[in-house]
Amino acid sequence: MQDLGNTQFFRVETDNNSVKMILDEVYHALTEKGYNPVNQIVGYIMSGDPTYITSYHNARSLIMKVERDELVEELLTEYIKNNGWE
């Protein structure tokens, strides 16, 4: 059983450039097909269901190459940078 009195460390080693590239390509594919890319990407991250992502321009296959926690990490990192919290 885990000791709930201590903070657990979570570390992900990723190639941020490839994650950014994949998110960019998926975002553009979703936009081109008329979807709200934020809603669709959030749906995919929350559920793990790849059908939230269009197969247009191979976007579904691309996003499945990245673990969902890596996507969250990249999105949160960019949010923090853009809000001057670093």
N, C-alpha and C positions, 0 to 999 in steps of 0.2 A: 504494500500500500504506500502511496506517495505521502511525503511529509508536506502538508498543506500550509505549513508555517514559513516555508522558504519559497523564494521566487525561482522559477525554472527559467533557464536560458534557452532561447530558440535562435539558432543561427542557420542561415541559408547561404550557401556559396553559389552565386549565379554569375553568368555573363550578362551584365546589365544592358550592354549594347544590343545583344540579340533579343532580349525581352522587350526592349523599347521598339526595335524594328518590327517584331511580331505584333505588338499592340498597335503600332502605327498602321500596319498593313490590314489588320483585322478591323480597326476603326474605319479605315477608308472603304473597305469592302462592304461593311454594314451600312455606311452612309450612302454609298452608291446604290445599294439595293433598297433604300428608303426606310431602313430601320433606325431607331434611336440607339446609337452605339453604346451609350452609357447604360441604358436599361438592359440591353442584350448581354453586355460583358458582365454586369453585376449578376444577372440571372445565371450565367455560366459559372461564375466564381462561387456563388452561393449554393448552387445545386450540383455542379459537376456534369450537368447534362449538356453535351456538345451541340444539341440541336438548337440551342439559343444562338449559335454562331452560324452564319451562312456558309455554305460551301463555295460560294462565289469567290473567285481568285484564290482558291485553296485556303481560305481563311480558317475553316474549321480544323483542317489538318495542322495548320501552323500553330494555332492556339493550344492544341492538344500536345504539342511538343514541350510546353512549359508547364510546370507544376502550378496549381492554382495559388499556393502560398507564395510562389515567386512573383506571380502577377500582383498579388496584394502588396507584397513588399515593394515592388517597383512603383506602383501607383501611390503608395503612402510616402515613399521617399521623394517622389516628384512633388507631391502636395506640400510636404514640409519645406522643400527647397523653395518652391514658388511663394510660400507665405513667410519667408524670412525667419523661420524658426531654427535654422542651423547656426 
